[in-house]
Amino acid sequence: MHEPQPVLVLGASGYVGQHLTRRLSAAGYPVRAAARHIEPLERLALPGVVCHTLDLQWPEGLPALLAGVDTLYYLVHSMGEGEAFIAHERQAALNVRDALRETPVRQIIYLSSLQTPPGETPSDHLRARQMTADILRDAGVPVTELRAGIIVGAGSAAFEVMRDMVHNLPVLTPPRWVRSRTTPIALENLLHYLLELLHRPAAVHRVFEAAGPEVLSYQQQFERFMAISGQRRPLIPLPLPTSWISVWFLNAITSVPPYIARALIQGLKHDLLADSRALRELIPQRLISFDEAVRATLEKETQLANRDDWGDDPLACARWRADYGYYPKQAGHTVHTRASLGALWDVVNRIGGREGYFFANVLWRIRGALDLLAGHRLPRGRPARPYLQTGDAVDSWRVLVAEPQAQLTLLFGMKAPGLGRLVFTLRDKGSYRTLDVRAWWHPHGMAGLLYWLAMFPAHLFIFRGMAQQIARRAERITSET
């Protein structure tokens, strides 16, 4: 029996990418997992998976990753790049096409989106998906394009937008797109299709459409979600243009990254109905109903989202609630420095106690005073030893992750509607080091979102100041040694 050839997953750190990489690993495939931010997968240490940091805008390492590969999964999207995402999508696809012309593989499996009916104008998101498919087909390698619509699963951006709207708004007033129809598919069904396509290569380009067993309007999906979750809300469609739903409004009502949420919603103006007969004939499976998929998703969301980011701390698990936002808000800053990793780690570990928080300590004290006014007295102090360990108390914070010269993660301990962490990430880039100081916040309903927005003015400068102060102190230490 031949050993399976390596599989390359581009976009491995994304929503579908992480799930697919786990499935490939469990099935015994050697996997090369590549993404710009691959750390979440690296921490999983999946058998047979080798992680690679790769930016497809500057893909110098791509030819080496393609060497000897049987199947390339293309799961890349650039919606998080904001208004420039179409240009990013195009450039990434062109770079992959050029690399494949030099180092071809047997097949490409590309996860795309359902397209609008002929004669209708597609949204930018759908247009970018189709453009990417056309560019990949120009590489001289057979492409299997799998088009899917709404994915029902924990962490699916489309599902989380719906979930956040129900949890965070007292009255749902969606625009006219709520009457558009689609064919939502459970994440489990989609992953099965992606994995099985690996075993069914073709010598020509193919396009398949993936669908669940039902055709549902978005209004029906909202109503079924509310019935299953127990979150009853009046639903009153308004005759407003979809373009009126701005990034700022979405930023207020959902924890899904706003550009991603907007790109998704602007693609809902038309019916997006999949014809999955050809795919079901090729790969038979039991299709999971929308209601069953929602129940399974809500059950999964009772667990701490992305537990790899939180370590194994029982306090974080105990504080997690199923109605917290799945996607965290984030604010932070990255600095480049000539300081050594050792010096940076020394300084970062001084946080708390008399040292404080390196920058704007008066603001931290004011924040603590607000807790005191609410009847929540914050503990003070930290261990006397120079290096923190998992489980240590640092003032009101708790150490979740302490990877020497790599990452220090603290669990937010102040009183607020949600669950948060503060992360210090160190990276050695050869001629310089990077230090990223970043807060992550899973909001609890609208109150949690409003709290995050209230903190926004401080976030504009406080993490920048912390990162710069830590770097300066570490540079002094480095120059003295």
N, C-alpha and C positions, 0 to 999 in steps of 0.2 A: 504494500500500500504506500502510495507516494505521500510525502509530507506536504501539507498545504502550503502554497506560496504566500508570500507576505501580502497583506492588504493595507492600503494607505487610506486613511480617513482625514480629509481636509475639512477643517471646521469641527474638530473632535471635541472642543470644549463647549460647543453650543448645546442647546436643549436636546435636539435629536442626536447630535454627535456623541454626547456622553452616554446616552442610553444604548446606542448602537455599538459603541466601543465595548461596553460591558458585555453585550450579547456575543460579539465576535470573540472576545476573550473567553467567555464561558464555553463557546463552541470549539475552542482549541486552535483558533487562527492566530498566526503571528501578525500583530498589528503595529503599524507605524502611525501613531496618533499625532497630528500636527495642528497647531493653532497659535495665534498670537499670544494668548494667555493660557498656557497649558498646565499651570500649577495645580488647579483642582483635580485634574486627572492624575498628575504625578503623585499626589498624596494618596490616591487609591491603591497604587502599586499593583495593578491588575496583572495577572499572569499572562505572559506573552505579549504585553503591550509596552512598546518603547515610545516615550513621549519626546516630541521635538518642538521647539519654539520656532514658529515660521510666520512671517508677515508676507502675504502674497502681493503686497505692493512693492516689496523688495526681496524677491524670492531666490536669493543666491543659492540657498541650500536645497531647492526643490529638485534639481536633476538627480542629486545623490539619493534623495528619498524615493524617487521613482524607479531607481535601478532595481531590477528583479521583481517588481511588483506585478501581481496578477490583476487585481481590481482596484480601481480608484473610486472611492466614494467622495462625491463633491457635495458638501453640506454647508458651504460658505454662504453667508449673506452679510450685507454691510448696512442694514437699516439703522444700526446704532451710530453710524457716522453722520447722522443728521441730513441736512439738505444736500450734501455732496455724495449721498450713498450710491446714486446711479453711476457716477464716475468711478467710484471705488469698485463697484461690482464689475464694471466693464474692464478696468485695468487688471483686476485679479484674474478674471477669466482669460484675458489676453495672455497674461504671463503663464498661466497654466497651459493654455493651448500651445504656446511657443516651446515650453519645456517638454510637452508630450510629443511634439514633432521630432525632437532630438532623442527622447527616451520614452518610447511608446509603452503602453500597457495593453493587456488583453481587452479590457472593457472599462467604461466609466458608468457609474450609477449616480445619477444626478437627481436630488430631491428638489422638485420645483413646486409651483403653485398652479392651481386651476386657472384657466384663462377665461376672459369675458367672451360672451357670444359674438359671432362675426357681426361687424357693423357697429359694435359698441366701443367706446374709448376706454382703454384700460387705465388703471391707476399707475402711478410711477412704480410702485412696488411690483405689480404684475408685469409691467413692461420690462423692468430690470430682470425679472426671472426669465422671461422669454429671450431677452437679449443674451443672457448668460448661456442658455441652452444652444442658441445659434452659434455662438463663438466656440463652445466646446465641441460641437459637431464638426467644426472646421479643423480639428486637430488630427484627423485621419485615424481616429480610434472609435470603434462602435460605442455609441452613447445610448443608454437606457434612461430616458427621462420619466421619472415618476412624479406625476402631478397630484397634489393633495390640497384639500381646503382646510377647514377648521379641524385641528387636532385636539382631542379631548384627553387631557392628562395633566398631572401635577407639573406645573412649570411651563406649560404651553402658553405662549404670549396671548393668543386669541382667547383661550379659556380663562386666563387670569384677568384679562380686561373685563370680561363678563362677570366674573366672580367679584372683582373689586367694585364694579358699579353697583352690584346688588348689596354688598356689605357696607358700602360707604355713602350711598345716597338714600335719603328717606323716600324719594319719589323718582322713578325712572322715567325720563323724558327723552328717549332716543329719537333721532331724526327718522326720515322716511325709510332709511335702509333697513330698519328693524323688520320690515315685511319681505325683504329679499330672502330667497331660499338657498340652501346649500345642503351638502351631504357630509356632515361631520363624521370623522373616523376616530376610533379609539387608538390611543398611542400603541397599545399592544398589537393591534392589527397592522398598523403601519410598520412597526419594527419587524414583524414577521415577513411582510412583503419585501422589505429592504434586505433582510438576511437571506431569504430564499432566492432573490434575484441573483445573488452571488453564484448560485449553483445552476443558473439557467442563462448562460451567456448567449449572445447572438452575434452574427457577423455583420449585421446591419443596424442602423439607428432604429430605435423604437420609442414610442410614447405610450405610456400607460396612465390611466387615471385611477386613483384610489378613493374608495368611498365606503362609508358605513352602510348599514342596512336601511336607513331612513332618509327621506327628504324632509327637512325641517326649515321653517323660517327662523330668523333670529329671535323673533318674538316668541315663538314656541320654545326655543332653547332657553330663553330667559324664564319663561313660565315653568318649564320643567325643572330648571335649576332651583328656582325658588321653592317649588313643592318638595323637592328632595332635601334641600338644605334647611328648610324651615324658616327661611328669611323671606317673609312676605312683604312685597313692596307694590304700591300702585304703579302700573305701567301705562304711560300716556304718550303715545307717539306724537311728535310735533312735526309740522311741515317745514323743517329747516334744512337748508343745504348742508351736506356733509362737510363742506369746507369751513363751516362756522365752528366746527369742533377744533379748537386750536390746541397747539402744544401745551399752552398754559393751563387750559381747562383739564386736559388729560393728566397733566402733571399734578393737578390738585385732587383728582378722583381716583387715580390708580397708581400702584407702585410699579407697574410695568414701565420700563424706560420709555419716555414720552414719544421719541421719534419712531420707535417700533410700534407703539400703540396707534399713533396717528397713521402710519403707513398701512397698518392692518385695517383700520376703520375706513380709510378712504378707498379700500378695495372692496367694500361691501355694498356699493351702490347698485350692483346688478346681481341677478341669480348666478351662482357659481355651482353648477350641477355636474357631477362626475358621471361618466359612463364607464363603469368598472367591469363590464362583462368580459373583456379580453383578459384582464388581469386575474379575475376570479377563475377563469378557465385554466389559465397557466398555473396559478397558485391557489388551490382551494383552501379555505379556512372558515371557521365559524366567525361570523361578524358580530361584534359586541354592540348591543343597542346603546343609544345615547344615554338612557337612564342608568343602565348598568355601568357604563363608563364613568358617569358623573359620580355615582356612589363609590366606585373604587377610587376615584381621584380624591374625593373628600376624605375618605378613610386614610389614604396615604398622607394627606396634608395635616392629619392629626400628629404626625411625627415631625420632628425638627427638620425644617427645610435645609437641604445641603449640609448635612451634619459634619461633613469633612471640614467645613469652615469653623465649626464650634468645638472641635475636639470631642472628647468623651465625657465632658463635664456634666454631672447629674443635675446641677443647678440650672444650667442652660436648658436642658431637656425638660425639667419641671416647669420652667417659666414659659415655655413655648405654648402657644394656643393656636388651634386650627384656623381661627379667623384673623391671624396676623397676615400681613401681606407676604405672599410667597417670594416675590422679588424685593430685595432691599433697595432703599434709597442709598446714595453714597455721596460723599464729599471728601476731598483730600487733595494732596499735592505731592509731586515727585521732584526731588532735587538730584543733580549730578554732583559728585564730590570726589576729590582726590584722597579723602580719608580712607584708611584701611577698614576692612570689614570688622576686624577685631576692635578698633577704636569706636566705630559706629555702634557695635553691639554693647560695648562698655557703657556708652552714654545712654542708649535707649533703656538699659536696665536700671538706670538711676531714677526712673519715673516714680512719682508719688512721694508721700511723706514730706519731709522738709524741702526736698528738691522741687516739688510741684510738677508742673507740666511743661517746663521749658520756655513757655511763651504765654503772655496774657494771663498770668496766674490770678490776677484780680477778677477776671471773668469767670474762671473756674470757681473761685470762692463765692462769687455772686450766685452762680448756679447752685452751689451747695446750700446757700442761704435760702433759696427758693424751696428746696426740699425741707429745710427746717421749718419754714413757715407752714408747709403742708403737713407737719407732724412726722416727718421722716428724717430722723437724725442719721447722718452719714458717718460711718466709721472712718477713722484716720489712722495713718501709719502704714508701714510696709516692713518686710523682713530685713534684718540687718545685713544679711549676706549680699555680696555684690551682684549675683546673678539670680534672676527670678526663675521659679519652677512652676510647672503646671499645678494649679490648685492654690497658689499663693494669693493672699489678699493684699491688694494695693489700694489703700483708702477704701472707697466703696466699690472698686473694681475687683475682678477675679481673673487670674491668669488662666486662659483656656489653652493656648498653644505657646510653647517656648522652644523653638528650634534654633540652637546656637548659630549666630551669625547669619540667620535666614529670616525668621519671623517671630514676632511677639504679638499675641492677640489677647486683648483684655475684654471681659464681659462687662457691659454697661450696668452700673449698679444704682444709678439715680432713679427717682420716681418719674415715670413718663409712660404714655400709652403706646407701648411697643417693646421690642427687644433689639438691643444694639450691641455692637462691638467696635473696638478701636484697634486697628491693625498697623503694626510697623513692619514693613517688608524690605529686606536688604538684598541686593543683587550685585554680584561682581561682574562687571562688563569688560574686564581686561585692563584697559588703560584708565578706567574710572569705576566708581561704584554708584549705585542708585539707592536712594532711601525714599520710600513711599509711606506717607502717614495718611491713613484713610479711616473715616468712620462709615459704618454700615448700619442701616436702620430698617427693621421690619415693622412697619406701622400697624397699629391696632385701629382699624376703621378710620373714619374721617378725623377723629381726635388725634390719632397718630400722625396722619398726614399734615394736619394743621400745626402740630408740634414741630415737625420737621421744617415746615415752611417758616415758622417763627424763629427757628435757629439759623435760617439761611444767611442773614447778614453776618453773623459771627463766622459761619463756615467760609465766607469769602476770603478771610484772612488768617483765621486761627491755625489751620493745619499747615498753611504755607509758612507761617512764623515758626511753628514747632519744628517742621522739617529743616528749615534754614538754621535755626539755633542748634539743633542736634548736629548738623553737618559741620558748623563752625567749631563747636567744641571738639568734635572728633578730629577735625583737621589740625587743631592745636596739639592734641595728643599724638597724632601721627608724626607731626614735625618735631616733637620732643623726643621721639624714640629712635 
